[in-house]
Amino acid sequence: MLNCLIILTNWFWMNAMSNVVRALILTISMVLSACSNNATDASLADKKNADKSLKADEITDNSIDGTTTFSKDEQTKIYHQAILEYLKVVYQRHGTSFDTLFFGKHEEFPDIKLDTTIQGTRIMLVTTDEADKRREYRKSLVYINLFGDITKESAHFIFVTFFPEYHHQYDYFIDLAYHAERNEFELERIQFKNNFSRNGEGTVSIYENGKYVDDASVKDFNN
């Protein structure tokens, strides 16, 4: 557990992420490590409760929670762009496509409404209670805790992915950069962390400088 926390902590400090994102991922890491030692049918509500320890003064003015720069429509567009990039890279790297993705409506999620369908995948924004109820009859549901940090210059997203039955599979870190001349955000970097890696592999760069830099295939996903 401690080694996992050290790896995640060092990664975020090296990449100069905002305080809120560092705080969130540390919280998530502690929760996920604890949950991995529990029975597989543990309620997702237990994971959410740990997020409540995040203090208000850890939210910076540059985070999506504190900014007044972006309208709801603008925030929604940026979130949609990040989700689209997630769907594309998961398919490319793992050969996986989803009919439905369930996103957690946690306390740090912005007050926006996501499109019902993105790239052919049904998108559902649910509370932890709603997710628990659905899990009772849909054991294979894919649940994502999505955390976003948006500023005028960049946008950073963490896709903490659970399936089946809330087993933590992997995390994707997707960064977008704002280009003023085009007045839009573009993909800058994608990094991946396999929660079940057996070779000690840490976070792997998938996309940098306008191109995919990792050619890992489906067969070596669990190496």
VOGU-3710 file (C-alpha; in Angstrom, 3 decimals, decimal comma):
1> mlncliiltn> 0,000/0,000/0,000  2,751/2,423/0,960  4,706/1,744/-2,232  1,627/2,507/-4,344  1,125/5,810/-2,553  4,782/6,748/-3,047  4,624/6,008/-6,786  1,481/8,089/-7,314  2,720/10,925/-5,094  6,059/11,205/-6,904
11> wfwmnamsnv> 4,357/11,141/-10,309  2,118/14,040/-9,529  4,819/16,162/-7,901  7,115/15,607/-10,867  4,395/16,738/-13,249  3,529/19,835/-11,195  -0,169/19,089/-11,030  -2,418/21,343/-8,967  -2,829/20,782/-5,252  -6,393/19,643/-5,632
21> vraliltism> -5,515/16,905/-8,114  -2,623/15,707/-5,946  -4,907/15,650/-2,937  -7,597/13,775/-4,843  -5,316/11,083/-6,185  -3,715/10,541/-2,795  -7,168/10,120/-1,312  -8,176/7,749/-4,084  -4,984/5,728/-3,652  -5,568/5,211/0,049
31> vlsacsnnat> -9,152/4,206/-0,547  -8,317/1,817/-3,384  -5,544/0,163/-1,393  -7,894/-0,380/1,498  -10,661/-1,675/-0,737  -8,356/-4,192/-2,397  -8,069/-5,967/0,949  -11,807/-6,159/1,461  -14,457/-8,452/0,011  -15,218/-7,838/-3,653
41> dasladkkna> -18,799/-6,826/-2,945  -17,852/-3,829/-0,806  -20,063/-0,812/-1,469  -18,653/1,999/-3,600  -20,050/4,360/-0,987  -17,059/3,427/1,188  -14,732/4,795/-1,474  -16,682/8,019/-1,713  -16,616/8,631/2,034  -12,834/8,889/1,992
51> dkslkadeit> -13,044/11,768/-0,501  -14,859/13,838/2,122  -11,550/14,301/3,941  -10,471/16,766/1,254  -10,303/20,188/2,872  -11,773/23,250/1,230  -8,459/25,127/1,432  -6,869/22,458/-0,776  -9,054/23,619/-3,678  -7,086/26,214/-5,639
61> dnsidgtttf> -8,494/29,103/-7,625  -7,172/27,463/-10,771  -9,248/24,323/-10,323  -12,602/23,709/-11,910  -14,182/23,968/-8,476  -12,975/27,511/-7,936  -12,844/29,062/-11,380  -15,492/31,358/-12,836  -13,753/31,495/-16,227  -15,675/28,700/-17,900
71> skdeqtkiyh> -19,393/28,450/-18,482  -21,182/25,137/-17,992  -21,311/24,657/-21,747  -17,556/25,215/-22,008  -16,855/22,836/-19,135  -19,106/20,225/-20,691  -17,307/20,507/-24,033  -13,905/20,000/-22,399  -15,131/17,014/-20,378  -16,615/15,487/-23,525
81> qaileylkvv> -13,297/15,932/-25,307  -11,446/14,143/-22,492  -13,967/11,274/-22,457  -13,637/10,913/-26,225  -9,851/10,657/-25,919  -10,292/8,062/-23,165  -12,563/5,929/-25,335  -10,142/6,147/-28,247  -7,034/5,193/-26,277  -8,730/2,343/-24,402
91> yqrhgtsfdt> -9,832/0,863/-27,712  -6,414/1,333/-29,290  -4,434/-0,057/-26,354  -6,733/-2,820/-25,096  -9,069/-3,513/-27,999  -11,926/-2,670/-25,634  -15,123/-0,813/-26,455  -17,979/-0,145/-24,051  -21,709/-0,104/-24,601  -22,183/1,918/-21,385
101> lffgkheefp> -19,914/3,826/-19,007  -21,082/4,874/-15,550  -19,434/8,041/-14,224  -19,579/8,810/-10,513  -21,369/11,999/-9,510  -18,993/12,691/-6,632  -18,647/15,928/-4,705  -15,827/17,280/-6,894  -17,644/16,626/-10,173  -18,820/19,891/-11,797
111> dikldttiqg> -22,488/20,751/-12,113  -22,765/19,767/-15,776  -24,768/17,302/-17,840  -22,901/14,901/-20,084  -24,205/13,816/-23,479  -26,109/10,546/-23,312  -23,887/9,081/-26,037  -20,233/9,754/-26,919  -18,530/7,876/-29,771  -21,285/5,272/-29,735
121> trimlvttde> -20,950/4,623/-25,992  -23,845/5,335/-23,662  -22,828/7,722/-20,869  -24,566/7,680/-17,490  -23,791/10,027/-14,598  -24,838/8,336/-11,351  -24,531/8,756/-7,599  -22,818/6,062/-5,559  -26,200/4,811/-4,314  -27,470/4,517/-7,879
131> adkrreyrks> -24,320/2,686/-8,913  -24,691/0,240/-6,016  -28,269/-0,532/-7,015  -27,306/-1,128/-10,632  -24,436/-3,367/-9,577  -26,916/-5,721/-7,914  -28,161/-6,884/-11,301  -25,305/-5,755/-13,561  -22,101/-7,163/-12,109  -20,043/-6,286/-15,178
141> lvyinlfgdi> -20,750/-2,539/-15,170  -17,801/-0,253/-15,843  -17,590/2,546/-13,283  -15,273/5,560/-13,571  -14,342/8,184/-11,045  -13,399/11,136/-13,244  -11,514/14,088/-11,768  -10,824/17,228/-13,768  -8,651/20,292/-13,264  -9,194/23,039/-15,860
151> tkesahfifv> -7,337/26,330/-16,202  -6,998/28,878/-18,986  -3,838/27,152/-20,228  -4,525/23,453/-19,725  -6,899/20,744/-18,580  -5,917/17,608/-16,664  -8,140/14,559/-16,177  -7,825/11,330/-14,212  -9,992/8,359/-15,213  -9,971/5,894/-12,290
161> tffpeyhhqy> -11,543/2,809/-13,849  -13,356/-0,015/-12,015  -14,762/-3,279/-13,420  -16,182/-5,741/-12,744  -17,755/-5,219/-9,318  -15,602/-2,189/-8,485  -12,264/-3,905/-9,031  -9,722/-1,175/-9,739  -8,321/-2,014/-13,192  -6,289/0,961/-14,373
171> dyfidlayha> -5,959/4,739/-14,455  -5,626/7,037/-17,440  -4,160/10,541/-17,113  -5,242/12,746/-20,010  -3,846/16,262/-20,475  -5,182/18,866/-22,878  -3,428/22,103/-23,812  -5,170/25,329/-24,802  -4,184/26,900/-28,132  -5,197/30,552/-28,230
181> ernefeleri> -4,799/30,892/-32,005  -7,460/28,227/-32,530  -9,388/28,994/-29,340  -9,601/25,318/-28,423  -8,074/22,594/-26,303  -6,048/19,861/-27,989  -4,666/16,560/-26,760  -1,201/17,001/-25,278  -0,407/13,842/-23,328  -1,888/10,522/-22,222
191> qfknnfsrng> -0,369/8,375/-19,509  -1,475/4,981/-18,260  -1,060/3,057/-15,018  -1,955/-0,627/-14,878  -3,176/-1,513/-11,407  -2,414/-5,204/-12,014  1,035/-4,909/-13,577  3,201/-7,826/-12,501  6,530/-6,496/-13,746  6,706/-3,434/-11,518
201> egtvsiyeng> 5,930/-1,099/-14,400  4,843/2,329/-13,263  3,079/5,004/-15,254  3,597/4,633/-19,013  3,405/7,435/-21,576  0,963/6,597/-24,366  0,718/9,869/-26,280  3,161/12,789/-26,370  4,079/15,579/-28,786  1,226/14,907/-31,166
211> kyvddasvkd> 1,698/11,156/-31,587  1,256/7,826/-29,849  4,581/6,704/-28,382  3,625/3,334/-26,879  2,842/0,313/-29,052  1,700/-2,027/-26,253  -0,844/-4,507/-27,536  -3,706/-6,336/-25,922  -1,611/-9,429/-25,251  0,903/-7,600/-23,026
221> fnn> -1,710/-5,628/-21,082  -1,229/-7,836/-18,001  2,525/-8,277/-18,229
//
